[in-house]
């Protein structure tokens, strides 16, 4: 996700590549980073961190404590820290880094092409100007939603952060069903992709809510009604909601690890 952010910032001319630096311990990722125009890549913390106006934390929650111990001495209270780590709270970041200006955001993978969805919040120490500046950065990756309640960041992780995987999971199932019914894989993929894209675009321009549209598509005694009845009978809606709650619970657990 950190690479997705970097790519989006550069592609949208949010920052000059000369003013952009990455701390990456994994040397195997060098090639990919250089391909997107990153010129300044460091393998260990140094004074360059102290020169940054904004520091983005984009590591796995399990790696945060180790990272914090390595960079703490290079960070000053005037700097703003943007965390896109799942589960790690602002209080934990403050405790490990001894800073006050913290913004937490949870983007998703579509940020890489500027079509992502980010939920974000901030500590009281972040100024209005600093918050707007970071919001503009997030807008380069897609849409964003500010929330005052930090707990909603973990909720956003479960809904929109992990959400693309849920959609792809459902798409894969539809494609596989299409293949079973006789379509080739490319044909099934095309049918599934356009079906998802088309209904999302249609829904955005429709006055109806989800259930009203489902009812309109489901003719009495027809094919769609048979499919929806099967899904409802097997409590698919409840299962999906439970899956999202499982993701939320895991976000909370990751915070404890971090």
N, C-alpha and C positions, 0 to 999 in steps of 0.2 A: 504494500500500500504506500509505503514511503516513496518507492520508485514511481508509482502512479502520480503522486503529488508532484514530484520533481518534474516529471514529463509534462504535466499539465501547466505548471508555472512557466516552464520554458516555452512550450508551444504557444501559449497565450501571451507571451512577452510580459509576464508579470514581473520578472526579474531578469537582470543581465546575468549571463552565465559567468561573467567575471566576478560577480558579487555573490555567487551561489556556491556553497561548499557542502560536501557530504562526508560524514564520518562512517566508514564501512570497514568492518574488521574482516569480512569474507572476501578474500582476493579473487575468488572465482566469479564474483559479481561485477568485477571491474569492466569487462567488455560491454556488458549490457548498459552500465551507467555511462560509459564513454559514448555509446551509440546515440544516447539522447542529449548529448551535448554537455555533460558534466565535465568540467575541466579540473576543478579542485577537489580531489578525493584524498582523504587522510585515513590512515589505518590505526592511528592512536590519538587520543585527545591532545590538544595543544592550545597555544594562545589564540589561535584563530577563532576559537569558540567565543572568547571574550569580546571579539569585534562584532559579533552578530547582533542585529536588532531583534531577530526572531529565531528561536531555536525550536525545531520540530522534532519531537520524540516519536520515532516510528519503529519501535522494536516490539518483539513479543513480550507480553506482560511478565513472563517468567524471567526475562533477561533484564528487566528494568533496574532491579536493585544493584546488579553488577555494573550496569552502565552508569547509574547515578553516582556510585562510588568513584568512578573514573573521571567523570566530568564536573563534579561538584565544585572543585577548586577553581574552575575556569569560568564559572557562571556568576554574574552579579545581580543584585536585587532589581536593577533597572531594566533588565532584559525580560522579554515576554517569551514564555514557553508554551508552545502549542503541542498538545499530546493527542495522538491518534491511536493510542494503545487501548485495547479493550479491557474494561474492568478496573483499571488502575485509577483511583479517585484523585481529586485535586488535593485532598488532605495528605494522601500518601506521597504525591509528588512534592508538595511543600515540605513534608518531613524529611524526605531523602535529599532534596536539593537546597533547602533553606531559602526558598523564594516565595514571592507572594503573587506575582502576575502570571496566572495560569489560565489557559483556555483548553478545554477538552472538546474534541470533535470525533465523531464516528462517521467516516465516509463509507462508500462501498466501491466495488471494483470498477464500476462504470465511470468513476472519477477519471480514469485513464484516458477516456475519450470525451471528457467534458459533459457527460450525461449522468454523473453520479448524484447521490443524495446524501447530504451530511446533516447530522444533528449536532449542535454545539452549545456550549455554555461557558461561563467565565467566572473567575473569582472576583471579589469586590475590588481588589487592587487594580484590576485592568481598567484603564481609562476608556472613555467613549471613543476617542480617536483610535486607540490601539485595537479596540474591538471591531470597529468599522473596517480598519485596515485588514485585519485577519478575515473578516467576513468577505471582503473583496477577493482575497486569495481563495477562499472556499468557493466563491461564485465562479471562479475560473475552472472548477472541477465539476460544476453542475448546479443543482438546486441546493438550498440549505434551509435549516429551520433552527432558530434560536429558542432555547428553553431555559427557564430560570431554575428549574428543579434538576439538580445534577443526576438524580436517579433515572431521569428520562434518557440520559445518555446510554445507560445499559439497556433500557427498553428500545432505544433506537438501534442499538447493536443487534438486538434480536429481530427487529422488524425489517429495517432497511439495510443494516450492515450485512447481515447474513441472508437477507431476502433474495438477492439474485440467485443464490444456490437453490432456494425453494422453487423459484420459477423455472430454472433449468431442469430441476428434478422432474417437475410436472411435464415440461416440454419433452424430455427424454422418454417418459412413459407414453406420451401421445405418439411420438415418432415410432417407438417400438411397436405400438399397436397398429400403426399404419403399415409397417412392414409386414406384420402378421396378416394383415388384410390384403396384401398383394402388391403394395407400392414398393418401388426400389428405395434404397436409403436416401438418395438425393431428393426423390420425389416426396418422401415422407417428411424430410427436413424442411423442404420448401413449403409444404402444406402447413406444417406446425408453426414455422417462423412467421409466415404471413398472417396466420390466424391470430397469434398473440399480438403482433404489431397492429393489425387492423382493429381489433377490439379495444385495445388501449387508446388508440387515436379516436375511435368512435365514441368511447365512453367519455373522453374529455370534452366532447362537443354535444353530449346528450344531457337533457334535463333529468333523466331517470337515475335512480340509484342502482346499486348492484342487483338487488333482488328483483326490482321492477324490470330490468333488462333481461335477467334470466327468465322471468315469467313470459316476457314478450317473445323470446327466442324459442321457448318450450311450448310448442303447439299441443293441445289436448290430445293425448293418445299417440303422440309422435315420437320420433327418435330421441330428441333432446330430453323430453320428459322422462323417457326410460332411463337414460344415463344419469340424470340428476336424481331421480328416485333411488337408483342404486347407490349413488354417493351419499345421499341423505340417510338411507337405511343403514349403511355401514359407518355412519357418524364421521364421515371424512372431514367435515368442517371442524368438528371438535378435535379430531386428531391433529389437524394443521395448527389449530390454536395451541394445543398442548406442545407441539413441536417448537413453536415460537417461545413458549414459556420455558422450555428446556434450554433454549439458547440464552434466554435472559438469566436463568439460574447459573448457567456456566459462566456468563460474564461476571456475575457476582463472585463466583468461586475464583476466577482468574484475578480478581482484585485482591483477594486474600493472599494469593500466591505472590503477586507483585509487591 
